[in-house]
Amino acid sequence: MKTSLLKILLLAVSLLALAGCSSRYDLAPPVGGPQVAVTIKVPEGASPKAIEAEYLSDQCFPKQHGSFNSYGSEKTKVKPVRQGDSDLYQARLDLDGGGFCRWRLTLVKVGVQYWRAGLLGLSGSIREEVTGSFELDHRAGNETRLSDEELTRPQVTLRPDYYPFVFPSGSGYDAIEFVWSGDRYARSPAARSLVFEPRVHRDMVVRVGLDDHRERTFIFPDGSVEAAGSSRKPDARKLEAMRGAVP
């Protein structure tokens, strides 16, 4: 009887020890700690993706250099909440991940997605999402590459432009990806407000065609045709010029 009780106690202690090990590296943000607001302006027909937040720790996973470079991270996803009846969705992320490892927020990935091509007024299968990234790591070591404005700005806004690109998938159906222009990435260590406003130009579709020699071409929204050559996607600068966004 005593032996059985001892075994049970030892098993309980072992389980507690394992539980302690598994939670040792977990995020544990302090209540009332500093946060960053993340806002996504969702284009018509799209829906927001879960916001991905990545935390790093110098305490538990100091950065390694050389051929065996590794840097442990902790990742979490947060679903943004719609703000009233608007097209804005928002979430707040803890800058201080807390815990034994003293996690700190370093990277935020945002995006929107179209579930069906019909939401773009097109037919085919969508293969690509509209995404952006914000880097907040103030210990990355390359602050000298940033201007004073970039180092201290409290709000960062990304407003890239996206154009649907339709091409044969090889299975008898069309596939849809996006040609993009503008910044999809920003770095600002002091930012406390991150805004992602992707502009999807559904009326400016580029399609793939064939010329008289059966060579691939790009057919632009204005009807002009350009040889594709070795290019996988059309040049975004031409689309920007058609839209009047560049002189």
C-alpha positions as CSV (number, residue, x, y, z in Angstrom):
1,M,0.0,0.0,0.0
2,K,2.8,2.4,1.0
3,T,4.7,1.4,-2.1
4,S,1.8,2.2,-4.4
5,L,1.2,5.5,-2.6
6,L,4.9,6.4,-3.1
7,K,4.7,5.6,-6.8
8,I,1.7,7.8,-7.2
9,L,3.4,10.7,-5.4
10,L,6.5,10.2,-7.6
11,L,4.4,10.2,-10.7
12,A,2.6,13.4,-9.6
13,V,5.9,15.1,-9.0
14,S,7.2,14.1,-12.4
15,L,4.1,15.4,-14.1
16,L,4.3,18.7,-12.3
17,A,8.0,19.0,-13.3
18,L,7.1,18.3,-16.9
19,A,4.3,20.8,-16.8
20,G,6.8,23.4,-15.3
21,C,9.2,22.7,-18.1
22,S,6.6,23.1,-20.9
23,S,5.3,26.4,-19.5
24,R,8.8,27.8,-18.7
25,Y,9.1,29.3,-22.2
26,D,5.5,30.4,-22.6
27,L,4.4,34.0,-23.2
28,A,3.1,35.7,-20.1
29,P,2.5,39.4,-20.9
30,P,2.2,41.6,-17.8
31,V,-1.3,43.0,-17.2
32,G,-1.5,46.6,-18.3
33,G,1.8,46.4,-20.1
34,P,2.7,48.4,-23.3
35,Q,0.8,47.4,-26.5
36,V,0.8,48.2,-30.2
37,A,-2.5,48.7,-32.1
38,V,-2.7,46.9,-35.4
39,T,-5.4,48.1,-37.9
40,I,-6.3,46.5,-41.2
41,K,-8.4,48.2,-43.8
42,V,-10.1,45.4,-45.7
43,P,-10.9,45.8,-49.4
44,E,-14.3,45.0,-50.7
45,G,-14.9,41.2,-51.0
46,A,-12.0,40.3,-48.9
47,S,-11.7,39.2,-45.2
48,P,-8.8,39.7,-42.8
49,K,-6.4,37.0,-41.9
50,A,-5.4,36.3,-38.4
51,I,-2.6,38.6,-37.3
52,E,0.7,36.8,-36.7
53,A,2.9,38.1,-33.9
54,E,6.5,36.8,-33.4
55,Y,8.4,37.2,-30.1
56,L,12.2,36.8,-29.5
57,S,14.1,36.3,-26.3
58,D,17.7,37.1,-25.6
59,Q,17.2,35.5,-22.1
60,C,16.5,32.0,-23.4
61,F,17.6,32.0,-27.0
62,P,20.5,34.4,-27.6
63,K,21.2,35.1,-31.2
64,Q,23.8,32.7,-32.7
65,H,26.3,33.6,-35.4
66,G,28.1,31.5,-37.9
67,S,27.0,28.5,-39.9
68,F,24.7,27.2,-37.2
69,N,22.7,30.3,-36.8
70,S,19.5,29.8,-34.8
71,Y,17.2,32.1,-32.9
72,G,14.3,30.6,-31.0
73,S,11.0,32.4,-31.3
74,E,7.5,32.2,-29.9
75,K,4.6,32.9,-32.3
76,T,0.9,33.6,-31.7
77,K,-2.1,34.5,-33.8
78,V,-4.7,37.1,-32.9
79,K,-8.0,37.5,-34.8
80,P,-8.7,41.2,-35.5
81,V,-12.1,42.6,-34.5
82,R,-14.3,44.6,-36.9
83,Q,-14.8,48.2,-35.8
84,G,-18.5,48.8,-36.0
85,D,-19.8,48.7,-39.6
86,S,-16.6,50.0,-41.1
87,D,-14.1,48.2,-43.2
88,L,-11.5,48.5,-40.4
89,Y,-10.4,45.5,-38.3
90,Q,-8.2,46.0,-35.2
91,A,-6.3,44.0,-32.6
92,R,-3.8,45.0,-29.8
93,L,-0.6,43.1,-29.3
94,D,1.5,43.1,-26.2
95,L,5.0,44.5,-26.8
96,D,6.3,42.8,-23.7
97,G,5.8,39.1,-24.0
98,G,6.9,38.6,-20.4
99,G,7.5,35.2,-18.9
100,F,10.7,33.6,-17.8
101,C,12.3,34.3,-21.2
102,R,11.4,38.0,-21.2
103,W,9.9,37.8,-24.7
104,R,9.7,40.9,-26.8
105,L,7.5,41.6,-29.9
106,T,9.7,41.8,-33.0
107,L,7.6,41.0,-36.1
108,V,3.9,41.5,-37.0
109,K,2.5,39.9,-40.2
110,V,-0.9,41.0,-41.5
111,G,-3.0,40.2,-44.6
112,V,-6.4,39.8,-46.3
113,Q,-7.6,37.0,-48.4
114,Y,-10.2,36.3,-51.1
115,W,-11.9,33.0,-50.6
116,R,-13.5,32.9,-54.1
117,A,-12.3,34.4,-57.3
118,G,-15.9,35.6,-57.8
119,L,-15.4,38.1,-55.0
120,L,-12.9,39.8,-57.4
121,G,-15.3,39.5,-60.3
122,L,-13.1,36.8,-61.9
123,S,-13.1,33.1,-62.4
124,G,-10.3,30.7,-61.4
125,S,-8.5,29.6,-58.3
126,I,-6.7,32.2,-56.1
127,R,-3.2,31.2,-55.2
128,E,-1.9,34.2,-53.4
129,E,-2.9,36.4,-50.5
130,V,-2.4,40.1,-49.9
131,T,0.1,40.5,-47.1
132,G,2.4,42.9,-45.3
133,S,5.0,42.8,-42.5
134,F,6.1,45.2,-39.7
135,E,9.4,44.7,-37.9
136,L,9.6,46.2,-34.5
137,D,12.9,44.7,-33.2
138,H,15.0,47.5,-31.8
139,R,17.9,45.1,-31.1
140,A,18.3,43.9,-34.7
141,G,21.7,45.8,-34.9
142,N,21.0,47.7,-38.1
143,E,19.4,50.9,-36.7
144,T,22.1,52.9,-38.5
145,R,20.3,52.1,-41.8
146,L,17.1,53.9,-40.5
147,S,16.5,57.6,-40.6
148,D,15.7,59.5,-37.4
149,E,12.1,59.7,-38.6
150,E,11.9,55.9,-39.0
151,L,13.5,55.3,-35.6
152,T,11.0,57.5,-33.7
153,R,7.7,57.5,-35.7
154,P,4.8,56.3,-33.5
155,Q,2.7,55.1,-36.4
156,V,3.5,53.2,-39.6
157,T,1.2,52.8,-42.5
158,L,1.6,50.4,-45.4
159,R,-0.5,51.2,-48.5
160,P,0.7,48.8,-51.3
161,D,-1.3,48.5,-54.5
162,Y,-2.3,45.0,-55.9
163,Y,-3.4,44.1,-59.4
164,P,-5.0,40.7,-60.2
165,F,-3.0,38.5,-62.6
166,V,-4.8,35.7,-64.4
167,F,-3.0,32.9,-66.1
168,P,-3.6,29.3,-67.1
169,S,-2.9,26.8,-64.3
170,G,-2.2,23.9,-66.6
171,S,-5.2,21.9,-65.6
172,G,-7.7,23.7,-67.8
173,Y,-8.5,26.3,-65.2
174,D,-7.3,29.8,-64.6
175,A,-5.2,30.7,-61.5
176,I,-5.0,34.2,-59.9
177,E,-2.1,35.8,-58.2
178,F,-1.3,39.5,-57.5
179,V,1.2,41.9,-59.0
180,W,2.1,44.5,-56.4
181,S,3.8,47.8,-56.1
182,G,4.7,50.0,-53.1
183,D,6.0,48.9,-49.7
184,R,4.8,45.7,-48.1
185,Y,7.4,45.8,-45.4
186,A,8.3,48.5,-42.8
187,R,10.7,48.7,-39.9
188,S,10.1,51.1,-37.0
189,P,11.2,50.2,-33.5
190,A,9.2,52.9,-31.8
191,A,5.8,52.3,-33.5
192,R,2.8,51.9,-31.4
193,S,0.3,51.9,-34.2
194,L,0.5,49.7,-37.3
195,V,-1.8,50.3,-40.2
196,F,-2.2,48.0,-43.3
197,E,-4.3,49.5,-46.1
198,P,-3.9,47.3,-49.2
199,R,-5.5,48.7,-52.3
200,V,-6.7,45.9,-54.7
201,H,-7.5,47.3,-58.1
202,R,-10.1,44.7,-59.3
203,D,-10.7,46.6,-62.5
204,M,-7.1,46.4,-63.7
205,V,-6.6,42.7,-64.5
206,V,-3.6,41.4,-66.4
207,R,-4.1,38.2,-68.4
208,V,-1.7,35.8,-70.2
209,G,-2.1,35.3,-73.9
210,L,-0.2,33.7,-76.8
211,D,1.2,35.5,-79.9
212,D,1.3,34.1,-83.4
213,H,4.4,32.1,-82.5
214,R,2.7,30.6,-79.4
215,E,4.9,32.6,-77.1
216,R,3.5,33.9,-73.8
217,T,2.3,37.5,-73.7
218,F,0.8,39.8,-71.1
219,I,-2.5,41.5,-72.0
220,F,-2.9,44.7,-70.0
221,P,-6.1,46.3,-68.9
222,D,-5.9,48.9,-71.7
223,G,-5.7,46.2,-74.3
224,S,-2.0,46.6,-75.0
225,V,0.1,43.4,-75.4
226,E,3.7,42.8,-74.2
227,A,5.9,39.8,-74.7
228,A,6.4,38.0,-71.4
229,G,9.8,36.7,-72.2
230,S,11.3,35.1,-69.1
231,S,9.2,37.2,-66.8
232,R,6.9,35.3,-64.5
233,K,4.7,38.3,-63.8
234,P,4.0,41.6,-65.6
235,D,5.9,44.8,-64.6
236,A,4.0,46.6,-61.9
237,R,5.4,49.9,-63.1
238,K,3.4,49.7,-66.3
239,L,0.2,49.1,-64.3
240,E,1.1,52.1,-62.1
241,A,1.5,54.2,-65.2
242,M,-1.8,53.2,-66.6
243,R,-3.5,54.1,-63.4
244,G,-1.7,57.5,-63.4
245,A,0.1,56.8,-60.2
246,V,3.5,57.6,-61.8
247,P,4.5,60.4,-64.2
